[in-house]
Amino acid sequence: MTWTDFWALIATLNGEATASNCGRLAKRLSRRPLPEIIAFAELHAEALHRLDQERFGTLPVADMTLDDGAPFPQSGDSFLYARCAVLAAGRRTWESVFSDPAKFAPYTATTYDGEFLLYVPDEAYELSTGKEWDRATRYDYESFTNKDGWPHHAPR
């Protein structure tokens, strides 16, 4: 699977990682040969891993503040879901945040929870094979694991 194929599949989300959009994507992906499902999972993990950077993870949650009005920091999970939301928004958005981190900021809002996108590869695999997929991908997409993206922090 090429990046072009990957982004064409992501485009079926219509910019949002809702449960129904992600379910539709998983069904579409499940009709492809198993090597393509695995390749999608690898590109999915790589795209999320590339977004795992200090300049995005240290942005505050866009629509929340602490009781004293100070910015509300992203948690590891909320940062992962924000990265999923950026990915779901499509190739142009994903590419644009690298040159302008401010374009990432709106996706930190609680209204952009992209968590459902995390489960698409596993769901597609299960729909295709009837079995659960205990998978490992080349890239770890968990928050704070991209050592190159976090030069001022020790990755977990």
C-alpha positions in Angstrom: 0.0 0.0 0.0 1.3 3.4 -0.9 0.9 6.6 1.0 -1.5 7.7 -1.8 -3.6 4.6 -1.2 -3.5 5.2 2.6 -4.6 8.9 2.3 -7.4 7.9 -0.1 -8.7 5.5 2.5 -8.4 8.2 5.2 -10.3 10.6 3.0 -13.4 8.3 3.4 -13.6 9.7 7.0 -14.7 13.0 5.6 -12.4 14.8 8.0 -13.7 13.3 11.2 -12.9 10.2 13.2 -16.5 9.5 14.3 -17.5 6.0 15.3 -19.6 5.6 12.1 -16.9 7.0 9.8 -14.3 4.8 11.3 -16.6 1.8 11.2 -17.2 2.4 7.5 -13.4 2.7 6.9 -12.7 -0.5 8.8 -15.3 -2.3 6.6 -13.9 -0.9 3.4 -10.3 -1.8 4.5 -11.4 -5.4 5.6 -12.4 -6.1 2.0 -8.8 -5.7 0.9 -6.2 -8.4 0.9 -4.6 -9.1 4.3 -1.2 -7.6 3.3 -2.9 -4.3 2.6 -4.6 -4.3 5.9 -1.2 -4.8 7.6 0.3 -2.2 5.4 -2.4 0.3 6.3 -1.7 -0.5 10.0 2.0 0.3 9.5 1.3 3.6 7.7 -1.3 4.5 10.3 1.2 3.9 13.1 3.9 5.8 11.3 1.7 8.8 10.6 0.7 9.0 14.3 4.3 8.5 15.4 5.6 11.4 13.2 3.1 13.7 14.9 4.4 12.6 18.4 6.5 15.8 18.8 7.1 18.2 21.7 5.9 21.2 19.7 2.4 19.6 19.4 2.2 17.7 22.7 3.0 20.8 24.7 0.1 22.8 23.2 -2.7 23.3 25.7 -6.2 21.8 25.2 -7.9 24.4 23.1 -11.2 24.6 24.8 -10.2 24.1 28.5 -8.5 26.0 31.2 -7.5 25.3 34.8 -9.5 26.8 37.6 -7.2 29.8 37.7 -7.5 30.4 34.0 -4.1 28.9 33.1 -3.9 26.7 30.0 -5.0 23.0 30.5 -2.2 20.7 29.4 -2.8 17.7 27.2 -2.5 14.3 28.8 -0.9 11.4 27.0 -4.2 10.1 25.9 -5.7 13.4 24.8 -2.5 14.1 22.8 -2.9 10.7 21.1 -6.5 11.5 20.3 -5.6 14.9 19.0 -3.0 13.3 16.7 -5.7 10.9 15.4 -8.0 13.9 14.7 -5.3 15.6 12.7 -4.8 12.3 10.8 -8.5 12.0 10.2 -8.6 15.6 8.8 -6.6 14.4 5.9 -3.3 14.6 4.1 -3.3 18.3 3.6 -4.0 19.0 7.3 -1.5 16.4 8.4 1.3 17.8 6.2 0.5 21.4 7.1 1.0 21.1 10.8 4.7 20.2 10.4 5.4 23.7 8.9 3.0 25.5 11.2 2.3 23.9 14.7 -0.5 26.5 15.3 -2.5 24.5 12.8 -2.4 21.5 15.2 -3.8 23.5 18.1 -7.5 23.4 17.1 -7.4 19.6 17.1 -6.5 19.6 20.8 -10.1 20.7 21.6 -12.3 18.1 23.2 -14.7 18.3 20.3 -12.0 16.7 18.0 -11.6 13.4 19.9 -10.1 11.0 17.2 -9.9 7.9 19.4 -12.0 5.8 17.1 -9.4 6.0 14.4 -7.0 4.0 16.6 -9.1 0.9 16.3 -9.6 0.8 12.5 -6.7 -1.5 11.7 -7.6 -4.0 14.4 -11.3 -3.9 13.4 -10.5 -4.4 9.7 -8.3 -7.4 10.6 -11.0 -8.9 12.7 -13.7 -8.4 10.1 -11.4 -9.9 7.5 -10.1 -12.9 9.4 -12.6 -13.5 12.2 -9.7 -13.3 14.7 -8.4 -10.7 17.1 -5.1 -9.1 16.0 -2.4 -8.9 18.6 -0.2 -6.8 16.5 2.9 -4.8 16.8 3.9 -2.2 14.2 7.3 -0.9 13.3 6.4 2.5 14.8 5.1 3.0 18.3 2.4 5.7 18.2 1.9 6.0 22.0 2.4 9.5 23.2 6.0 10.6 24.1 7.7 7.6 22.4 9.1 9.4 19.4 12.6 10.2 20.8 13.4 12.4 17.8 10.2 14.4 18.4 10.9 15.0 22.1 14.5 16.2 22.2 14.0 17.9 25.6 12.3 14.9 27.3 13.3 11.3 27.9 10.7 9.1 26.0 8.8 6.6 28.1 
